[in-house]
Amino acid sequence: MGLAFDFLPIPVISIPLSYLVARLTRCNPVAAVTTVIFFKLAVPVFYTLNLLTGSFFFGDMPGRDAVDTGVSILDRFLDILFEHGYPFLAGSLINAVVVWLAVYFLLIFLLERRRRKRGG
């Protein structure tokens, strides 16, 4: 779950959001938060992959023109986000869901395998 949150364009709020979602879904919140923090260094790679995935599925749909107002870091981040437009947002959702499902089923498989080895 924590890895999937790093694909979404929510840079600061991803840590508390992963904690809350983990608590609501009865997952381990410490593991979710630790994963989000651990993969923060890979976020630029994830964002590039989001843009490539979105462009592959939806083509090159331009976003709005970005204007640097110099008001705050959040405004600059939103300008960059909107500059890339819908392919980036769609790619982030696709990648987050795919990664979450892949990690989820991998962990289920590994836990079942471990349970069989201990039981047999």
N, C-alpha and C positions, 0 to 999 in steps of 0.2 A: 504494500500500500504506500509506503513512504517513497519508494522509487517512482511510482506513478505520479505522485504529487510534484516531483521535480520536472516533469514534462510540461506541466501546466504553467501558464504565465502569471504566477502568483508568487513573486520572489520572497517577500517578507512574511506573508501570512501562511505560507505552506507549512511551517513548523507547528504553530498552534492548530491549524486546520487538520493536519494529519493526526495530531493527538486527539482532537475531538471526534473525528471520524472513526479512529481506532476504538475509542471508548464506546461509541454508539454501536459499532458492529461487533463488539466483544472480542476485539483483537488485542494484541499486546501493544499498548500505547508507547512504551519505552522503545520497543523495536521499531515502530513506525517513525518516531521522532529521530532515533539514531540513524535510520536509513536516510531520511531526508537530509540530515546534517552531513552525513558521510558523502552523499552524492552531490552536494552543492558545487564542488569543483568541476563536475561534469555537466553542469547546466548549460554552458555555452555549446557544448557538443549536442546536447538534447535539443536546444533551440534550433540549431542548424538542421538537425534531423526532422524537427517539426516542420520547418519551412520546406524541406525537400519532399517530405511525405505529402503535405498539403498541396504543393505544386504538382506532384505526380497525379494525385487524385482529382484535383479541381482546376488544374491549369494555373496560369499566372494571372490571377485577378488582382489588379492594383488596389492598394489601400488608399486612404486619404492622404493628402499632402501633410507632412509633419512640419510643425513650426516650433522652433526652440524658443520658448518664452523665458527660460531661465528662472522660472518661479521656484520649482523644487525638483528634487530627484524623481519623485513620483510622476510629475508632469513630463519630464524627459523620458522616463521609462514608457509611459503611455504613448508618447509621440512615436517612439521607436516601434512599439507594438503595433500601432495603427498604420505605420508606414509599410509594414509587411502585409497587412490586410488579412483577408479571410483564409488564404492558404495556410498561414501560420497558425491561426486559431483552430482551424479544422485539423491540421496536422498534430497539434498538441493534444486535442481530444482523442484522435485515433491512436496516437502513440501511447498515451496514458492508459487507455482501455486495453490495448494489446499487451503492454508490459504488465499491467496488473493481472490480467488473465494468465499470461505465461508464467509469471512468478507464483501465482496462486496454485495453478495446477502442478507446477514443478515441486512446490513444497508439499502439496497433498501426496504426490507420488513418492517423494523421499520419506515422508512420515509413515506412509503405509509400508514401504520397503523396510524401514527400520523396525516397525511393529512386527512384521512377519519374521524378521531375523531374530528378534528377542523372544518371540513366542514359539519358534520352531526349532 
